[in-house]
Amino acid sequence: MNPELTKTDTRALWYAVEAYISIVKAMKNLPSPVDQDVVDKERQILTAATRALRKVNAIRKAQTSRPSEKPQVQYRTAGGAGAQAPAIPDFGDPEQRMRGSSLGSSEWTN
């Protein structure tokens, strides 16, 4: 038995969580009313199952990812109060860069 998680494993868990979502939604449409306490308990179980599925997906992805030598830059998502876009790199003065090009400085100056 292979101890590593595969995409097939996480897909099967996803289908199970999706089926449970359908069951919880169907509880509202039953001909005989279901106690709200029962529905709330099932929703709590569903929330825990959804969180567990996210954790399992993260573990599977961590198993397959290779550590890179360069750390990846984490950007905050746009939108909302205080959100910032990533800084645009400053390449300096464009005319200064042109003067240093291989075309010769006399071609770029007046």
Contacts in CASP RR format, 6 or more apart in sequence:
PFRMAT RR
TARGET T0000
AUTHOR 0000-0000-0000
METHOD contacts of the structure
MODEL  1
MNPELTKTDTRALWYAVEAYISIVKAMKNLPSPVDQDVVDKERQILTAAT
RALRKVNAIRKAQTSRPSEKPQVQYRTAGGAGAQAPAIPDFGDPEQRMRG
SSLGSSEWTN
4 63 0 8 1.000
5 56 0 8 1.000
5 59 0 8 1.000
5 60 0 8 1.000
5 63 0 8 1.000
6 60 0 8 1.000
7 60 0 8 1.000
9 56 0 8 1.000
9 60 0 8 1.000
10 53 0 8 1.000
10 56 0 8 1.000
10 57 0 8 1.000
10 60 0 8 1.000
13 52 0 8 1.000
13 53 0 8 1.000
13 56 0 8 1.000
14 53 0 8 1.000
16 49 0 8 1.000
17 46 0 8 1.000
17 49 0 8 1.000
17 50 0 8 1.000
17 53 0 8 1.000
20 45 0 8 1.000
20 46 0 8 1.000
20 49 0 8 1.000
21 46 0 8 1.000
23 42 0 8 1.000
24 39 0 8 1.000
24 42 0 8 1.000
24 43 0 8 1.000
24 46 0 8 1.000
27 34 0 8 1.000
27 38 0 8 1.000
27 39 0 8 1.000
27 42 0 8 1.000
28 34 0 8 1.000
28 39 0 8 1.000
73 86 0 8 1.000
75 86 0 8 1.000
76 83 0 8 1.000
76 84 0 8 1.000
77 83 0 8 1.000
78 85 0 8 1.000
91 97 0 8 1.000
95 108 0 8 1.000
98 108 0 8 1.000
99 105 0 8 1.000
99 108 0 8 1.000
99 109 0 8 1.000
101 108 0 8 1.000
END
